[in-house]
Amino acid sequence: MTDVDLRILDDPAAAAAELLADAARAGSRIALAGGSTVAPAFERAAALEPDWSRAELYWGDERAVSPDDERSNYRIARAALLDRLLTAPRAVHRIEGERGAEPAAAAYDELLRDVVLDLALNGIGGDGHTASLFPNSPALEVTDRRAVAADAGLEPFVPRVTLTPPVFAATATVVYLVAGEGKADAVRRAFADPPAPTTPASLVRGRTTIVLLDRASASLLPQFRDS
C-alpha cells in the first residue's frame, strides 16, 4: 500500500474545500462523496471558487434512489455545492440510482471507460467502509469493473452503486475527510493497522492519498495519541 499524508487539523473541512477549489480551477475530474461530513466542505469550496466551468464531476457512490431523494448523495452535492456556484461544471456525471443498482452500475461502468480521476473525496464510516465498499464486500475483490452494485450496507438500507478499488488506485489524489470521535477506531484500523477487508478504507488508496482528520477522529492513532 502507498504511504498516506496524515494531517490533523482544527478544521479539516476547510482544508478539503481548498483542495476541491484548487481542483476545480485546474479543470480536474473530481469524484465526490456523500455523508454529512462533506456538506460544509462543499459549501466552502463553492465560496472559494464559484467558477467550476473547467471541472467534471463524478460520484464515488450513490444509493439507488431518485436524485431528489433525501438519501441521495447527488442531492447533498446539489444543495451544498452545485446550487451555490456562479458557473456550473462543464459536465456533471451523476450515478442514475433511480434506474436500480444493477443498471445504474452498468451504465456508470461504461461511462468511466478510459476515465482517470484527478481527485476523489472519500469519507469513512464507523465500520471502516468508504464509498459503498463495506466490510468483507465482494466488491473489494473486483478488478474488471469500474462501478458495481453494492450491498445495502448501513442505514438507510438501500441498494447502492460504488466505484471499485482499481478506480481509486488509478486516481491521482484520494482525499479522506473524517471528523468525530465516533470515527476514531475506524481511522486507526484504516491508517495504523495492517490492511484488511474488514476495514475497506485500509485497502483504498490513490496514487497520492491525503487524510484530513480532526483531533477527535485521530485520537487513537499511535503517533498522535500522546500529542
C-alpha positions as CSV (number, residue, x, y, z in Angstrom):
1,M,0.0,0.0,0.0
2,T,1.1,3.5,-0.6
3,D,2.1,5.9,2.1
4,V,-0.5,8.4,3.3
5,D,-0.2,12.1,4.1
6,L,-2.0,12.4,7.5
7,R,-3.0,15.9,8.5
8,I,-4.5,16.6,11.9
9,L,-6.4,19.9,11.7
10,D,-8.7,22.1,13.7
11,D,-10.9,22.4,10.6
12,P,-10.4,19.5,8.1
13,A,-13.5,20.6,6.1
14,A,-11.7,23.9,5.3
15,A,-8.7,22.0,4.0
16,A,-10.9,19.7,1.9
17,A,-12.6,22.8,0.5
18,E,-9.3,24.3,-0.6
19,L,-8.3,21.0,-2.3
20,L,-11.7,20.9,-4.1
21,A,-11.4,24.6,-5.2
22,D,-7.9,24.1,-6.5
23,A,-9.0,21.0,-8.4
24,A,-11.9,22.9,-9.9
25,R,-9.6,25.7,-11.1
26,A,-7.3,23.2,-12.6
27,G,-10.1,21.7,-14.7
28,S,-9.9,18.3,-12.9
29,R,-12.1,15.3,-13.0
30,I,-13.4,15.1,-9.4
31,A,-15.4,12.4,-7.7
32,L,-17.5,13.5,-4.7
33,A,-18.5,11.6,-1.6
34,G,-21.8,11.6,0.3
35,G,-22.5,11.8,4.0
36,S,-23.0,14.6,6.5
37,T,-19.3,15.5,6.8
38,V,-18.8,16.6,3.3
39,A,-21.5,19.3,3.0
40,P,-19.5,22.0,4.9
41,A,-16.6,21.3,2.6
42,F,-18.8,21.7,-0.5
43,E,-20.2,25.0,0.7
44,R,-16.8,26.4,1.4
45,A,-15.4,25.1,-1.9
46,A,-18.2,27.0,-3.7
47,A,-17.3,30.2,-1.9
48,L,-13.6,29.8,-2.6
49,E,-14.1,29.1,-6.3
50,P,-17.6,29.9,-7.7
51,D,-16.5,29.1,-11.3
52,W,-16.3,25.3,-11.9
53,S,-16.7,25.6,-15.7
54,R,-13.5,23.6,-16.4
55,A,-14.2,20.8,-14.0
56,E,-16.0,17.5,-14.5
57,L,-17.9,15.9,-11.5
58,Y,-18.4,12.2,-10.8
59,W,-19.5,10.4,-7.6
60,G,-17.7,7.7,-5.6
61,D,-21.0,6.0,-4.8
62,E,-24.7,6.5,-4.7
63,R,-27.9,5.0,-3.4
64,A,-30.5,3.5,-5.8
65,V,-32.9,6.4,-5.3
66,S,-34.0,9.4,-7.3
67,P,-31.8,12.5,-7.4
68,D,-34.4,14.4,-5.3
69,D,-34.5,11.7,-2.6
70,E,-33.1,13.0,0.8
71,R,-30.8,9.9,0.8
72,S,-29.2,10.8,-2.5
73,N,-25.5,11.8,-2.5
74,Y,-26.1,13.8,-5.6
75,R,-28.8,15.8,-3.8
76,I,-26.3,16.7,-1.0
77,A,-23.9,17.9,-3.6
78,R,-26.5,19.8,-5.5
79,A,-27.7,21.7,-2.4
80,A,-24.3,22.3,-0.8
81,L,-22.2,22.9,-4.0
82,L,-23.8,23.0,-7.4
83,D,-26.6,25.4,-6.5
84,R,-24.1,27.8,-4.9
85,L,-21.8,28.1,-8.0
86,L,-21.9,31.0,-10.3
87,T,-20.7,28.8,-13.2
88,A,-21.6,25.1,-13.3
89,P,-19.1,22.4,-14.1
90,R,-18.7,21.6,-17.8
91,A,-20.1,18.1,-17.1
92,V,-21.9,16.5,-14.1
93,H,-21.9,12.8,-14.3
94,R,-24.2,11.6,-11.6
95,I,-25.0,8.0,-10.9
96,E,-28.6,7.4,-12.1
97,G,-29.6,5.5,-9.0
98,E,-33.3,5.7,-9.9
99,R,-32.6,3.1,-12.6
100,G,-31.9,0.5,-10.0
101,A,-28.5,-0.5,-8.6
102,E,-27.5,-3.0,-11.3
103,P,-28.5,-1.0,-14.4
104,A,-27.0,2.2,-12.8
105,A,-23.8,0.4,-12.1
106,A,-23.5,-1.0,-15.6
107,A,-24.1,2.5,-17.1
108,Y,-21.5,4.1,-14.8
109,D,-19.0,1.4,-15.5
110,E,-19.3,2.2,-19.2
111,L,-19.2,6.0,-18.6
112,L,-15.9,5.6,-16.7
113,R,-14.2,3.7,-19.5
114,D,-10.9,5.4,-20.2
115,V,-11.6,8.0,-17.5
116,V,-8.9,8.6,-14.9
117,L,-9.9,10.7,-11.9
118,D,-7.7,13.6,-10.7
119,L,-9.3,13.8,-7.2
120,A,-11.7,11.7,-5.3
121,L,-13.1,12.9,-2.0
122,N,-13.9,10.0,0.3
123,G,-15.3,9.6,3.8
124,I,-15.0,6.7,6.3
125,G,-17.9,5.1,8.1
126,G,-17.7,4.0,11.7
127,D,-17.4,0.4,10.4
128,G,-14.4,1.3,8.2
129,H,-16.3,1.5,4.9
130,T,-15.5,4.0,2.2
131,A,-17.6,4.9,-0.8
132,S,-20.1,1.9,-0.7
133,L,-17.3,-0.6,-0.1
134,F,-18.4,-2.3,3.1
135,P,-16.5,-4.7,5.3
136,N,-15.8,-8.0,3.5
137,S,-17.8,-7.0,0.5
138,P,-17.3,-8.9,-2.7
139,A,-16.8,-5.5,-4.4
140,L,-13.4,-5.3,-2.7
141,E,-12.2,-8.1,-5.0
142,V,-13.4,-6.7,-8.3
143,T,-10.7,-5.9,-10.8
144,D,-12.5,-5.8,-14.1
145,R,-15.2,-3.2,-13.4
146,R,-15.1,0.5,-12.6
147,A,-18.5,0.5,-10.9
148,V,-20.6,-2.2,-9.4
149,A,-23.9,-2.7,-7.5
150,A,-23.1,-2.9,-3.8
151,D,-24.6,-4.2,-0.6
152,A,-27.3,-2.1,1.1
153,G,-24.8,-1.6,3.9
154,L,-25.7,0.6,6.9
155,E,-28.9,2.5,7.4
156,P,-30.7,3.6,5.4
157,F,-30.7,0.0,3.9
158,V,-30.9,0.9,0.2
159,P,-29.0,-0.9,-2.6
160,R,-26.1,1.2,-3.8
161,V,-23.6,1.7,-6.6
162,T,-19.9,2.1,-5.8
163,L,-16.7,2.7,-7.6
164,T,-14.2,-0.1,-7.3
165,P,-10.8,-0.2,-5.7
166,P,-8.9,-0.1,-9.1
167,V,-10.6,3.2,-9.9
168,F,-9.4,4.8,-6.7
169,A,-5.9,3.2,-7.1
170,A,-5.6,5.0,-10.5
171,T,-6.8,8.3,-9.1
172,A,-4.1,11.0,-8.9
173,T,-5.2,12.1,-5.4
174,V,-7.6,10.4,-3.0
175,V,-8.6,12.7,-0.1
176,Y,-10.2,11.3,3.0
177,L,-12.2,13.7,5.1
178,V,-13.1,12.4,8.6
179,A,-14.3,14.1,11.7
180,G,-15.6,13.0,15.1
181,E,-14.7,10.7,17.9
182,G,-17.1,8.0,16.5
183,K,-14.7,7.5,13.6
184,A,-11.6,7.2,15.7
185,D,-11.4,3.4,15.8
186,A,-12.1,3.2,12.0
187,V,-9.3,5.7,11.4
188,R,-6.9,3.7,13.5
189,R,-7.8,0.5,11.6
190,A,-7.6,2.3,8.2
191,F,-4.3,4.1,8.7
192,A,-2.4,2.4,11.5
193,D,-3.3,-1.3,11.4
194,P,-2.4,-3.8,8.6
195,P,-4.8,-3.5,5.6
196,A,-7.7,-5.9,5.8
197,P,-11.1,-6.4,4.1
198,T,-12.8,-5.9,7.4
199,T,-11.8,-2.3,7.1
200,P,-12.3,-1.3,3.4
201,A,-10.8,2.1,3.9
202,S,-7.5,0.4,4.7
203,L,-7.5,-1.0,1.1
204,V,-8.4,2.1,-0.8
205,R,-5.6,4.4,-1.8
206,G,-4.9,6.7,-4.7
207,R,-1.5,7.4,-6.3
208,T,-1.4,10.1,-3.6
209,T,-3.5,9.8,-0.5
210,I,-4.2,12.7,1.8
211,V,-6.1,12.1,5.1
212,L,-7.7,15.2,6.7
213,L,-8.7,14.5,10.3
214,D,-9.8,16.5,13.3
215,R,-8.3,15.7,16.6
216,A,-11.2,13.6,17.8
217,S,-11.0,11.2,14.8
218,A,-7.2,11.0,15.1
219,S,-7.2,10.3,18.8
220,L,-6.5,6.6,18.6
221,L,-3.6,6.8,16.1
222,P,-0.4,5.8,17.8
223,Q,1.6,8.7,16.6
224,F,-0.9,11.2,17.9
225,R,-2.3,9.5,21.0
226,D,0.0,11.3,23.3
227,S,0.4,14.5,21.3
